[in-house]
Amino acid sequence: MDGSTAAYKHITVTPIAGSMGAEIKGVNLAALEDDVFSELYDAWLRHQVVVLRDQEITPDQQLAFALRFGEIHFHPYMKGMDDHPEILEIVKDPGDNYTFGASWHTDQMFNPQPAKATMLYAKESPSAGGDTIFANMHDAYDALSDGLKDMLADVKTWCVGDRFKAAGGSARQERYTGNQKMASKVRDPGNLQTESAHPLFRTHPETGRKALYIGGHAQTLHGFEPAEVEALLGFLRSHSVRPEFTCRVRWEPGTLTLWDNRSVQHYAVPDYKERRRMHRITIAGDTPF
Ligand code: SIN
């Protein structure tokens, strides 16, 4: 499970970058057969980000596809659609100046059991821009020196779901005011746990590969002084998204991209002026180790 392509009976897999990511053909999500799903799941574990084009699916069909990966993870801070609470509709209209997800992160890292996977289905996409970039945290881990790997082997991060430093410390409600549709979806997480300690280096529960587990929600490193944290986290953040670890997905209506939050960071590029509307479902994960 190292990004190498495998031979499949039903699907064809075309890598989109050297590090990770692949476009998959031969999948119809509106009528998904078990054999095809098994191959798709295998390809997803190998390539970490898989892109399916020209899918025509209803919210119920997207939900049925999501449930094949596990239970649904509900975003503690964001409300889903009225008729489909499992689906978060991400919308940005011309004139809006806040873009949901426009910083490097891995989904819901602040939860004790962060999301395993995220699937994003494009309903409307700009004619140019609005891509999503992904970075491969297995490659980021592998490229660290043995010295740094040894020094940080048992270190934990402290991750928070709101007021994170990468977003200037402001609350979601304040930050989202540049996009009223997204602001109207913000909710109080109540007594859900939204701060958690996680291993800086995690082991993928299905492939056994090590990954650097970092993103905008990670605020500090246990056992280090603030100045050391700033230097170490600063280095790890920029190292983790080196261009050679990334792939980039261009959206068209009908594109569905599925990524593995256990080994991938992502960044929604806020470079567009036309409407962009996506249906996003996250799948529940387990406790990182
Ligand atoms: C997200 O961070 O989940 C959204 C990504 C995107 O809209 O491209």
Residues whose N, C-alpha, C, O or C-beta is under 5 A from the ligand:
A	BS01	SIN	F100 G101 D131 T132 A268
